[in-house]
Amino acid sequence: MSMSVGGGSEADEASFNAEINTTPLVDIMLVLLIIFLITVPVIQKMANVVIPKAVNIPTQTKPENITISVDKAGQIYWNAGVIADKQVFFQRIVAEARKVPQPEFHIRGDREARWEGVGRVIFNLQRGGIVKVGFITEPDKGSIRVTR
């Protein structure tokens, strides 16, 4: 492709091609497309794993389960009784941790409770030596699976 720059007549100026040549642009875009098609499968190499579906399974309540509740004011409840002293709370946890088999502890946190109160309960359970800890939540509609 060449272009004449010399002085010429008006007839030469009227025949000048003012269109943009898009061939190089198309070539570059095709090269980029090929690069993406080759590199994307290489980047996303992952282990072939089947990811489980999330389903809320209802808890089987046993008499030895202990439920600890934290209300929005930060008050701690042991089953249905109020725990006023944090030292008494920790002593009761240590006493339950010594039992064989250990009971399961279920934590119920109020929706509007500060996570600091729930975190203290978890910290005390861990420090006391409790192994099985779970959280009680409300199931989403349609996510309860009935096992028989």
DSSP file (Angstrom, degrees, kcal/mol; ACC not computed):
  #  RESIDUE AA STRUCTURE BP1 BP2  ACC     N-H-->O    O-->H-N    N-H-->O    O-->H-N    TCO  KAPPA ALPHA  PHI   PSI    X-CA   Y-CA   Z-CA
    1    1 A M              0   0    0      0, 0.0     2,-0.3     0, 0.0     0, 0.0   0.000 360.0 360.0 360.0 131.7    0.0    0.0    0.0
    2    2 A S        -     0   0    0      2,-0.0     2,-0.4     0, 0.0     0, 0.0  -0.910 360.0-149.3-136.6 163.4    1.4    3.3   -0.9
    3    3 A M        -     0   0    0     -2,-0.3     2,-0.5    13,-0.0    13,-0.0  -0.998  14.9-132.6-137.6 137.8    0.3    6.9   -0.9
    4    4 A S        +     0   0    0     -2,-0.4    -2,-0.0     1,-0.1    12,-0.0  -0.779  24.4 172.6 -92.3 128.1    1.3    9.8   -3.2
    5    5 A V        +     0   0    0     -2,-0.5    -1,-0.1     2,-0.1     3,-0.1   0.536  41.4 108.1-111.1 -10.4    2.2   13.0   -1.4
    6    6 A G  S    S-     0   0    0      1,-0.1     2,-0.3     0, 0.0    -2,-0.0  -0.093  81.6 -83.6 -66.8 166.1    3.5   15.1   -4.2
    7    7 A G        +     0   0    0      1,-0.0     2,-0.3     0, 0.0    -1,-0.1  -0.512  62.9 155.2 -71.1 133.6    1.6   18.1   -5.7
    8    8 A G        -     0   0    0     -2,-0.3     2,-0.1    -3,-0.1    -1,-0.0  -0.764  41.3 -71.8-144.9-170.8   -0.9   17.1   -8.2
    9    9 A S    >>  -     0   0    0     -2,-0.3     4,-1.2     1,-0.1     3,-0.6  -0.310  47.1-101.6 -86.2 173.5   -4.1   18.2   -9.7
   10   10 A E  H 3> S+     0   0    0      1,-0.2     4,-1.6     2,-0.2     5,-0.1   0.767 119.5  63.6 -66.9 -25.4   -7.5   18.4   -8.1
   11   11 A A  H 3> S+     0   0    0      1,-0.2     4,-0.9     2,-0.2    -1,-0.2   0.857 100.9  51.5 -67.4 -35.3   -8.5   15.2   -9.9
   12   12 A D  H <4 S+     0   0    0     -3,-0.6     3,-0.4     1,-0.2     4,-0.2   0.879 107.2  53.3 -68.2 -37.2   -5.8   13.3   -7.9
   13   13 A E  H >< S+     0   0    0     -4,-1.2     3,-1.1     1,-0.2    -2,-0.2   0.856 104.5  54.9 -66.3 -35.0   -7.1   14.7   -4.6
   14   14 A A  H 3< S+     0   0    0     -4,-1.6    -1,-0.2     1,-0.2    -2,-0.2   0.768 105.2  53.3 -70.3 -26.0  -10.7   13.5   -5.3
   15   15 A S  T 3< S+     0   0    0     -4,-0.9    -1,-0.2    -3,-0.4    -2,-0.2   0.405  79.2 123.5 -90.7   2.9   -9.4    9.9   -5.9
   16   16 A F    <   -     0   0    0     -3,-1.1     2,-0.6    -4,-0.2   -13,-0.0  -0.441  64.5-126.4 -65.8 134.0   -7.6    9.8   -2.5
   17   17 A N        +     0   0    0     -2,-0.1    -1,-0.1     1,-0.1    -2,-0.1  -0.749  29.9 176.6 -88.2 116.1   -8.8    6.8   -0.4
   18   18 A A        +     0   0    0     -2,-0.6     2,-0.2     2,-0.1    -1,-0.1   0.229  40.0 116.8-103.8  12.4   -9.9    8.1    3.1
   19   19 A E        -     0   0    0      1,-0.1     2,-0.3     0, 0.0    -2,-0.0  -0.530  68.0-115.2 -83.4 149.1  -11.2    4.7    4.5
   20   20 A I        -     0   0    0     -2,-0.2     2,-0.8     1,-0.0    -1,-0.1  -0.661  22.1-130.4 -83.2 135.5   -9.6    3.0    7.5
   21   21 A N        +     0   0    0     -2,-0.3     4,-0.3     1,-0.1    -1,-0.0  -0.787  26.7 179.6 -87.4 111.3   -7.9   -0.3    6.8
   22   22 A T     >  +     0   0    0     -2,-0.8     4,-2.3     1,-0.2     5,-0.2   0.404  55.0  97.0 -94.6   1.7   -9.2   -2.7    9.4
   23   23 A T  H  > S+     0   0    0      1,-0.2     4,-2.2     2,-0.2    -1,-0.2   0.917  84.4  47.8 -60.3 -46.2   -7.3   -5.8    8.3
   24   24 A P  H  > S+     0   0    0      0, 0.0     4,-2.2     0, 0.0    -1,-0.2   0.884 111.2  52.6 -62.9 -35.4   -4.4   -5.3   10.8
   25   25 A L  H  > S+     0   0    0     -4,-0.3     4,-2.2     2,-0.2    -2,-0.2   0.918 109.8  47.7 -64.6 -43.4   -7.0   -4.8   13.6
   26   26 A V  H  X S+     0   0    0     -4,-2.3     4,-2.2     1,-0.2    -1,-0.2   0.893 110.3  53.0 -64.5 -40.1   -8.8   -8.0   12.7
   27   27 A D  H  X S+     0   0    0     -4,-2.2     4,-2.0    -5,-0.2    -2,-0.2   0.919 110.1  47.2 -61.2 -44.4   -5.5   -9.9   12.6
   28   28 A I  H  X S+     0   0    0     -4,-2.2     4,-2.3     1,-0.2    -2,-0.2   0.907 111.2  50.9 -64.8 -42.4   -4.6   -8.7   16.1
   29   29 A M  H  X S+     0   0    0     -4,-2.2     4,-2.2     1,-0.2    -1,-0.2   0.884 109.2  51.0 -65.1 -37.9   -8.0   -9.6   17.5
   30   30 A L  H  X S+     0   0    0     -4,-2.2     4,-2.2     2,-0.2    -1,-0.2   0.896 109.6  50.3 -65.6 -39.7   -7.8  -13.1   16.1
   31   31 A V  H  X S+     0   0    0     -4,-2.0     4,-2.2     2,-0.2    -2,-0.2   0.923 111.3  48.6 -63.8 -43.5   -4.3  -13.6   17.6
   32   32 A L  H  X S+     0   0    0     -4,-2.3     4,-2.4     1,-0.2    -2,-0.2   0.890 110.0  52.3 -63.2 -39.7   -5.6  -12.5   21.0
   33   33 A L  H  X S+     0   0    0     -4,-2.2     4,-2.4     2,-0.2    -1,-0.2   0.908 109.5  48.9 -62.9 -42.5   -8.6  -14.8   20.7
   34   34 A I  H  X S+     0   0    0     -4,-2.2     4,-1.7     2,-0.2    -2,-0.2   0.904 109.9  52.1 -64.2 -41.0   -6.4  -17.8   20.0
   35   35 A I  H  X S+     0   0    0     -4,-2.2     4,-2.5     1,-0.2     5,-0.2   0.928 111.3  47.0 -61.4 -45.1   -4.1  -16.9   22.9
   36   36 A F  H  X S+     0   0    0     -4,-2.4     4,-2.2     1,-0.2    -2,-0.2   0.908 110.0  52.9 -63.6 -41.7   -7.2  -16.8   25.3
   37   37 A L  H  < S+     0   0    0     -4,-2.4    -1,-0.2     1,-0.2    -2,-0.2   0.826 115.1  41.7 -64.2 -30.6   -8.5  -20.1   23.9
   38   38 A I  H  X S+     0   0    0     -4,-1.7     4,-0.6    -5,-0.2    -2,-0.2   0.887 119.1  41.2 -82.7 -40.7   -5.2  -21.8   24.6
   39   39 A T  H  X S+     0   0    0     -4,-2.5     4,-2.2    -5,-0.2     5,-0.2   0.798 100.0  68.4 -84.2 -28.8   -4.4  -20.3   28.0
   40   40 A V  H  X S+     0   0    0     -4,-2.2     4,-1.9     1,-0.2    -1,-0.2   0.925 100.9  46.7 -61.9 -47.0   -7.7  -20.3   29.8
   41   41 A P  H  4 S+     0   0    0      0, 0.0    -1,-0.2     0, 0.0    -2,-0.2   0.848 112.9  51.8 -63.5 -29.8   -8.0  -24.1   30.1
   42   42 A V  H >< S+     0   0    0     -4,-0.6     3,-0.9     1,-0.2    -2,-0.2   0.888 109.4  49.0 -71.0 -38.7   -4.4  -24.3   31.3
   43   43 A I  H 3< S+     0   0    0     -4,-2.2    -1,-0.2     1,-0.2    -3,-0.1   0.871 108.0  54.5 -68.8 -36.8   -5.0  -21.7   34.0
   44   44 A Q  T 3< S+     0   0    0     -4,-1.9     2,-0.5    -5,-0.2    -1,-0.2   0.016  71.0 141.0 -91.8  29.4   -8.2  -23.4   35.3
   45   45 A K    <   +     0   0    0     -3,-0.9     2,-0.3    -5,-0.1    -3,-0.1  -0.615  24.4 157.0 -70.9 120.1   -6.6  -26.8   36.0
   46   46 A M        -     0   0    0     -2,-0.5     2,-0.1     3,-0.0    -2,-0.0  -0.919  48.6 -82.0-138.9 164.0   -8.1  -28.0   39.2
   47   47 A A        -     0   0    0     -2,-0.3     2,-1.2     1,-0.1     0, 0.0  -0.429  47.7-111.3 -66.8 142.3   -8.6  -31.4   40.8
   48   48 A N        +     0   0    0     -2,-0.1     2,-0.4     2,-0.0    -1,-0.1  -0.646  57.4 159.0 -79.1  98.2  -11.7  -33.2   39.6
   49   49 A V        -     0   0    0     -2,-1.2     2,-0.7     2,-0.0    -3,-0.0  -0.957  42.1-132.6-127.2 139.3  -13.8  -33.0   42.7
   50   50 A V        -     0   0    0     -2,-0.4    -2,-0.0     0, 0.0     0, 0.0  -0.837  27.0-143.0 -90.4 117.4  -17.6  -33.4   43.2
   51   51 A I        -     0   0    0     -2,-0.7     2,-0.0     1,-0.1    -2,-0.0  -0.653  18.8-120.0 -84.0 132.1  -18.7  -30.5   45.4
   52   52 A P        -     0   0    0      0, 0.0     2,-0.3     0, 0.0    -1,-0.1  -0.318  21.3-115.0 -72.6 154.1  -21.5  -31.4   47.9
   53   53 A K        -     0   0    0      1,-0.0     2,-0.6    -2,-0.0     0, 0.0  -0.660  31.2-114.9 -83.5 142.4  -24.8  -29.7   47.9
   54   54 A A        +     0   0    0     -2,-0.3     2,-0.4     2,-0.0    -1,-0.0  -0.695  45.3 162.8 -83.4 120.9  -25.7  -27.7   51.0
   55   55 A V        -     0   0    0     -2,-0.6     2,-0.6    90,-0.0    89,-0.1  -0.999  36.3-128.7-138.5 136.6  -28.6  -29.1   52.9
   56   56 A N  B     -a  144   0A   0     87,-1.4    89,-1.2    -2,-0.4    -2,-0.0  -0.768  22.3-158.2 -88.1 119.0  -29.6  -28.4   56.5
   57   57 A I        -     0   0    0     -2,-0.6    89,-0.1    87,-0.2    87,-0.1  -0.857  24.7-113.0 -98.4 127.4  -30.0  -31.7   58.4
   58   58 A P        -     0   0    0      0, 0.0     2,-0.2     0, 0.0    -1,-0.0  -0.292  34.2-112.6 -60.3 141.2  -32.2  -31.4   61.5
   59   59 A T        -     0   0    0      1,-0.1     2,-0.8     0, 0.0    77,-0.0  -0.533  18.4-131.4 -77.0 136.4  -30.3  -32.0   64.8
   60   60 A Q        -     0   0    0     -2,-0.2     2,-0.5     1,-0.0    -1,-0.1  -0.810  25.2-140.5 -88.0 113.0  -31.1  -35.1   66.8
   61   61 A T        -     0   0    0     -2,-0.8     3,-0.0     2,-0.0    -1,-0.0  -0.614  22.0-175.1 -80.3 125.6  -31.6  -33.8   70.3
   62   62 A K    >   -     0   0    0     -2,-0.5     3,-1.4     1,-0.1    42,-0.0  -0.848  35.8-118.2-114.9 154.1  -30.2  -36.1   73.0
   63   63 A P  T 3  S+     0   0    0      0, 0.0    -1,-0.1     0, 0.0    -2,-0.0   0.800 113.9  56.9 -63.3 -26.3  -30.5  -35.5   76.7
   64   64 A E  T 3  S+     0   0    0      2,-0.1     2,-0.1    38,-0.1    -3,-0.0   0.569  82.7 106.4 -84.2  -6.3  -26.8  -35.2   77.1
   65   65 A N    <   -     0   0    0     -3,-1.4     2,-0.5    38,-0.2    40,-0.2  -0.474  60.2-149.9 -68.8 141.9  -26.6  -32.3   74.6
   66   66 A I  E     -b  105   0B   0     38,-3.0    40,-3.0    -2,-0.1     2,-0.5  -0.967   4.1-154.7-117.3 126.9  -26.0  -28.9   76.1
   67   67 A T  E     -b  106   0B   0     -2,-0.5    12,-3.6    38,-0.2     2,-0.5  -0.883   6.1-167.4-104.2 125.4  -27.4  -25.8   74.5
   68   68 A I  E     -bC 107  78B   0     38,-3.3    40,-2.9    -2,-0.5     2,-0.4  -0.957   9.4-165.9-112.5 124.5  -25.7  -22.5   75.2
   69   69 A S  E     -bC 108  77B   0      8,-2.0     8,-2.5    -2,-0.5     2,-0.5  -0.852  11.0-163.0-112.3 145.2  -27.6  -19.4   74.1
   70   70 A V  E     -bC 109  76B   0     38,-2.6    40,-2.5    -2,-0.4     6,-0.2  -0.985  14.5-155.1-126.1 118.9  -26.4  -15.8   73.7
   71   71 A D    >   -     0   0    0      4,-2.0     3,-1.8    -2,-0.5    43,-0.2  -0.267  36.7 -93.0 -86.8 179.3  -29.0  -13.1   73.5
   72   72 A K  T 3  S+     0   0    0      1,-0.3    42,-0.3    41,-0.2    -1,-0.1   0.707 125.5  56.9 -69.2 -18.0  -28.7   -9.7   71.9
   73   73 A A  T 3  S-     0   0    0     40,-0.1    -1,-0.3     2,-0.1    40,-0.0   0.533 119.9-108.4 -85.6  -6.5  -27.6   -8.2   75.2
   74   74 A G    <   +     0   0    0     -3,-1.8     2,-0.2     1,-0.3    -2,-0.1   0.510  67.2 150.6  93.0   5.3  -24.7  -10.7   75.5
   75   75 A Q        -     0   0    0      1,-0.0    -4,-2.0     7,-0.0     2,-0.4  -0.521  38.5-138.2 -73.3 138.0  -26.3  -12.7   78.3
   76   76 A I  E     -CD  70  83B   0      7,-0.6     7,-2.7    -2,-0.2     2,-0.4  -0.819  15.5-164.8-103.0 137.0  -25.3  -16.4   78.4
   77   77 A Y  E     -CD  69  82B   0     -8,-2.5    -8,-2.0    -2,-0.4     2,-0.7  -0.975  13.2-149.9-122.0 133.5  -27.8  -19.2   79.1
   78   78 A W  E >  S-CD  68  81B   0      3,-3.1     3,-2.4    -2,-0.4     2,-0.8  -0.919  78.0 -47.9-100.3 111.0  -26.9  -22.8   79.9
   79   79 A N  T 3  S-     0   0    0    -12,-3.6   -10,-0.1    -2,-0.7    -2,-0.1  -0.511 126.1 -26.8  52.8-102.3  -29.8  -24.8   78.5
   80   80 A A  T 3  S+     0   0    0     -2,-0.8    -1,-0.3     2,-0.1     2,-0.3   0.519 120.1  95.5-112.8  -8.0  -32.6  -22.6   80.0
   81   81 A G  E <  S-D   78   0B   0     -3,-2.4    -3,-3.1     1,-0.1     2,-0.3  -0.617  74.5-117.9 -91.4 144.4  -30.7  -21.2   83.1
   82   82 A V  E     -D   77   0B   0     -2,-0.3     2,-0.7    -5,-0.2    -5,-0.2  -0.556  16.9-147.8 -77.6 137.5  -29.0  -17.9   83.1
   83   83 A I  E     +D   76   0B   0     -7,-2.7    -7,-0.6    -2,-0.3     3,-0.0  -0.931  21.5 172.2-105.5 110.5  -25.2  -17.8   83.8
   84   84 A A        +     0   0    0     -2,-0.7     2,-0.5     1,-0.1    -1,-0.2   0.833  62.1  56.2 -87.6 -34.8  -24.3  -14.7   85.7
   85   85 A D     >  -     0   0    0      1,-0.1     4,-1.7     2,-0.0    -1,-0.1  -0.865  64.8-153.3-107.4 130.5  -20.7  -15.4   86.5
   86   86 A K  H  > S+     0   0    0     -2,-0.5     4,-2.1     1,-0.2     5,-0.1   0.802  97.5  56.3 -70.4 -29.3  -18.1  -16.1   83.7
   87   87 A Q  H  > S+     0   0    0      2,-0.2     4,-2.2     1,-0.2    -1,-0.2   0.896 106.9  48.8 -69.2 -39.5  -15.9  -18.1   86.1
   88   88 A V  H  > S+     0   0    0      2,-0.2     4,-2.2     1,-0.2    -2,-0.2   0.894 109.4  54.4 -64.5 -39.7  -18.9  -20.4   87.0
   89   89 A F  H  X S+     0   0    0     -4,-1.7     4,-1.8     1,-0.2    -2,-0.2   0.929 109.6  46.0 -58.5 -47.3  -19.5  -20.8   83.3
   90   90 A F  H  X S+     0   0    0     -4,-2.1     4,-2.3     1,-0.2    -1,-0.2   0.887 110.6  53.1 -65.7 -38.8  -16.0  -22.0   82.7
   91   91 A Q  H  X S+     0   0    0     -4,-2.2     4,-2.2     1,-0.2    -1,-0.2   0.884 108.4  50.3 -64.5 -38.0  -16.0  -24.4   85.6
   92   92 A R  H  X S+     0   0    0     -4,-2.2     4,-2.0     2,-0.2    -1,-0.2   0.873 109.5  51.5 -67.4 -35.9  -19.2  -26.0   84.3
   93   93 A I  H  X S+     0   0    0     -4,-1.8     4,-2.1     2,-0.2    -2,-0.2   0.931 109.9  48.6 -64.5 -45.3  -17.5  -26.4   80.9
   94   94 A V  H  X S+     0   0    0     -4,-2.3     4,-1.1     1,-0.2    -2,-0.2   0.892 110.1  52.3 -62.8 -39.5  -14.5  -28.1   82.5
   95   95 A A  H  < S+     0   0    0     -4,-2.2     4,-0.4     1,-0.2     3,-0.3   0.893 111.6  46.0 -64.3 -39.2  -16.7  -30.4   84.5
   96   96 A E  H >< S+     0   0    0     -4,-2.0     3,-0.9     1,-0.2    -1,-0.2   0.826 106.2  60.0 -72.1 -31.0  -18.6  -31.4   81.3
   97   97 A A  H 3< S+     0   0    0     -4,-2.1    -1,-0.2     1,-0.2    -2,-0.2   0.767  98.7  58.6 -68.3 -24.6  -15.3  -31.9   79.4
   98   98 A R  T 3< S+     0   0    0     -4,-1.1    -1,-0.2    -3,-0.3    -2,-0.2   0.666  84.8 102.2 -78.5 -16.3  -14.2  -34.6   81.9
   99   99 A K  S <  S-     0   0    0     -3,-0.9    -3,-0.0    -4,-0.4     0, 0.0  -0.355  77.8-112.0 -69.8 147.3  -17.2  -36.8   81.2
  100  100 A V  S    S+     0   0    0      1,-0.2     2,-0.1     2,-0.1    -2,-0.1  -0.983 106.1  25.3-122.0 119.2  -16.8  -39.8   79.0
  101  101 A P  S    S-     0   0    0      0, 0.0    -1,-0.2     0, 0.0    -2,-0.1   0.636 101.7-128.4 -76.2 155.9  -18.2  -39.5   76.3
  102  102 A Q        -     0   0    0     -2,-0.1    -5,-0.1    -5,-0.1     2,-0.1  -0.423  22.6-118.2 -68.8 142.2  -18.2  -35.7   76.2
  103  103 A P        -     0   0    0      0, 0.0    29,-0.4     0, 0.0     2,-0.3  -0.418  28.6-107.8 -75.0 158.6  -21.6  -34.1   75.5
  104  104 A E        -     0   0    0     -2,-0.1   -38,-3.0    27,-0.1     2,-0.5  -0.687  27.0-143.9 -84.4 140.3  -22.2  -32.0   72.4
  105  105 A F  E     -be  66 133B   0     27,-2.3    29,-2.5    -2,-0.3     2,-0.5  -0.926  11.5-163.9-106.2 126.8  -22.4  -28.3   72.9
  106  106 A H  E     -be  67 134B   0    -40,-3.0   -38,-3.3    -2,-0.5     2,-0.5  -0.948   7.2-151.9-112.0 126.1  -24.9  -26.4   70.6
  107  107 A I  E     -be  68 135B   0     27,-3.1    29,-2.7    -2,-0.5     2,-0.6  -0.856   8.7-170.1-102.8 127.0  -24.5  -22.7   70.4
  108  108 A R  E     -b   69   0B   0    -40,-2.9   -38,-2.6    -2,-0.5     2,-0.5  -0.957   8.5-170.9-115.3 111.8  -27.6  -20.5   69.7
  109  109 A G  E     -b   70   0B   0     -2,-0.6   -38,-0.2    27,-0.5   -37,-0.1  -0.878  25.7-117.1-105.5 133.6  -26.7  -16.9   68.9
  110  110 A D    >   -     0   0    0    -40,-2.5     3,-1.5    -2,-0.5   -39,-0.0  -0.352  24.1-121.9 -62.5 145.7  -29.4  -14.3   68.6
  111  111 A R  T 3  S+     0   0    0      1,-0.3    -1,-0.1    -2,-0.0   -40,-0.0   0.841 114.0  41.7 -58.8 -34.2  -29.5  -12.7   65.2
  112  112 A E  T 3  S+     0   0    0      2,-0.1    -1,-0.3     3,-0.0     2,-0.1   0.331  90.7 116.4 -97.9   7.5  -28.9   -9.3   66.6
  113  113 A A  S <  S-     0   0    0     -3,-1.5     2,-0.2   -43,-0.2   -41,-0.2  -0.435  73.3-108.6 -74.1 149.5  -26.2  -10.4   69.1
  114  114 A R    >>  -     0   0    0    -42,-0.3     3,-1.0   -43,-0.2     4,-0.9  -0.579  21.2-129.6 -74.6 141.5  -22.7   -9.1   68.8
  115  115 A W  H 3> S+     0   0    0      1,-0.3     4,-2.6    -2,-0.2     5,-0.2   0.677 102.2  75.0 -67.4 -16.1  -20.3  -11.8   67.6
  116  116 A E  H 3> S+     0   0    0      2,-0.2     4,-1.9     1,-0.2    -1,-0.3   0.906  94.9  48.9 -62.1 -41.5  -18.0  -10.9   70.4
  117  117 A G  H <> S+     0   0    0     -3,-1.0     4,-1.6     2,-0.2    -1,-0.2   0.901 113.2  45.9 -66.1 -41.7  -20.3  -12.7   72.9
  118  118 A V  H  X S+     0   0    0     -4,-0.9     4,-2.3     1,-0.2    -2,-0.2   0.879 110.6  54.9 -67.7 -37.8  -20.5  -15.8   70.7
  119  119 A G  H  X S+     0   0    0     -4,-2.6     4,-2.5     1,-0.2    -2,-0.2   0.873 105.3  52.2 -63.3 -37.7  -16.8  -15.7   70.3
  120  120 A R  H  X S+     0   0    0     -4,-1.9     4,-2.5     2,-0.2    -1,-0.2   0.892 108.6  50.9 -65.1 -38.9  -16.2  -15.7   74.0
  121  121 A V  H  X S+     0   0    0     -4,-1.6     4,-2.3     2,-0.2    -2,-0.2   0.936 111.8  46.7 -63.1 -45.8  -18.4  -18.7   74.4
  122  122 A I  H  X S+     0   0    0     -4,-2.3     4,-2.5     1,-0.2    -2,-0.2   0.907 111.9  51.5 -62.8 -42.0  -16.4  -20.6   71.7
  123  123 A F  H  X S+     0   0    0     -4,-2.5     4,-2.7     1,-0.2    -1,-0.2   0.917 110.7  47.8 -61.7 -44.0  -13.1  -19.5   73.3
  124  124 A N  H  X S+     0   0    0     -4,-2.5     4,-2.0     2,-0.2    -1,-0.2   0.884 111.4  50.7 -66.0 -37.8  -14.3  -20.8   76.7
  125  125 A L  H  X>S+     0   0    0     -4,-2.3     5,-2.4     2,-0.2     4,-0.7   0.914 113.3  45.4 -65.1 -41.8  -15.4  -24.1   75.2
  126  126 A Q  H ><5S+     0   0    0     -4,-2.5     3,-0.9     1,-0.2    -2,-0.2   0.922 114.0  48.2 -66.5 -44.0  -12.1  -24.5   73.4
  127  127 A R  H 3<5S+     0   0    0     -4,-2.7    -1,-0.2     1,-0.2    -2,-0.2   0.820 109.0  54.8 -66.0 -31.2  -10.1  -23.6   76.5
  128  128 A G  H 3<5S-     0   0    0     -4,-2.0    -1,-0.2    -5,-0.2    -2,-0.2   0.614 119.8-108.4 -79.3 -12.2  -12.2  -26.0   78.6
  129  129 A G  T <<5 +     0   0    0     -3,-0.9     2,-0.3    -4,-0.7    -3,-0.2   0.673  59.3 159.2  96.6  18.9  -11.4  -28.9   76.3
  130  130 A I      < -     0   0    0     -5,-2.4    -1,-0.3    -6,-0.2     3,-0.1  -0.589  18.3-174.2 -77.8 135.7  -14.7  -29.5   74.5
  131  131 A V        +     0   0    0     -2,-0.3     2,-0.7   -28,-0.2    -1,-0.1   0.848  64.9  58.1 -98.7 -42.4  -14.4  -31.3   71.2
  132  132 A K        +     0   0    0    -29,-0.4   -27,-2.3     2,-0.0     2,-0.4  -0.829  60.7 159.3-102.2 112.0  -17.9  -31.3   69.7
  133  133 A V  E     +e  105   0B   0     -2,-0.7     2,-0.3   -29,-0.2   -27,-0.2  -0.996   9.1 174.0-131.5 134.7  -19.4  -27.9   69.1
  134  134 A G  E     -e  106   0B   0    -29,-2.5   -27,-3.1    -2,-0.4     2,-0.4  -0.914  25.1-125.9-136.0 164.4  -22.2  -27.0   66.7
  135  135 A F  E     -e  107   0B   0     -2,-0.3     2,-0.5   -29,-0.2   -27,-0.2  -0.923  15.8-141.8-113.4 136.9  -24.3  -24.0   65.8
  136  136 A I        +     0   0    0    -29,-2.7   -27,-0.5    -2,-0.4     2,-0.3  -0.860  31.3 164.6 -97.7 125.4  -28.1  -23.9   65.8
  137  137 A T        -     0   0    0     -2,-0.5   -29,-0.0   -29,-0.1    -2,-0.0  -0.863  42.4 -99.7-132.1 167.5  -29.7  -21.9   63.0
  138  138 A E        -     0   0    0     -2,-0.3     2,-0.1     1,-0.0    -2,-0.0  -0.767  45.2-119.9 -86.5 133.3  -33.1  -21.7   61.4
  139  139 A P        -     0   0    0      0, 0.0     2,-0.1     0, 0.0     5,-0.1  -0.388  23.1-111.1 -73.5 151.0  -33.3  -23.7   58.2
  140  140 A D    >   -     0   0    0      1,-0.1     3,-1.8    -2,-0.1     4,-0.2  -0.447  48.1 -87.0 -71.0 153.9  -34.0  -22.1   54.8
  141  141 A K  T 3  S+     0   0    0      1,-0.3    -1,-0.1     2,-0.1     0, 0.0  -0.453 113.2  10.9 -65.8 130.6  -37.4  -22.9   53.4
  142  142 A G  T 3  S+     0   0    0     -2,-0.2    -1,-0.3    -3,-0.1    -2,-0.0   0.489 101.8  98.6  83.7   3.2  -37.2  -26.1   51.3
  143  143 A S    <   +     0   0    0     -3,-1.8   -87,-1.4   -88,-0.1     2,-0.5   0.373  49.3 110.0-105.1   6.1  -33.7  -27.1   52.5
  144  144 A I  B     -a   56   0A   0     -4,-0.2     2,-0.5   -89,-0.1   -87,-0.2  -0.687  53.5-157.2 -84.0 128.4  -34.6  -29.6   55.2
  145  145 A R        -     0   0    0    -89,-1.2     2,-0.6    -2,-0.5    -2,-0.1  -0.914   5.9-146.3-107.1 127.3  -33.8  -33.2   54.2
  146  146 A V        -     0   0    0     -2,-0.5     2,-0.4   -89,-0.1   -89,-0.0  -0.813  13.1-160.3 -94.4 124.0  -35.7  -35.9   56.0
  147  147 A T              0   0    0     -2,-0.6    -2,-0.0     1,-0.1     0, 0.0  -0.864 360.0 360.0-105.4 140.1  -33.7  -39.1   56.5
  148  148 A R              0   0    0     -2,-0.4    -1,-0.1     0, 0.0    -2,-0.0   0.351 360.0 360.0-124.4 360.0  -35.4  -42.4   57.2
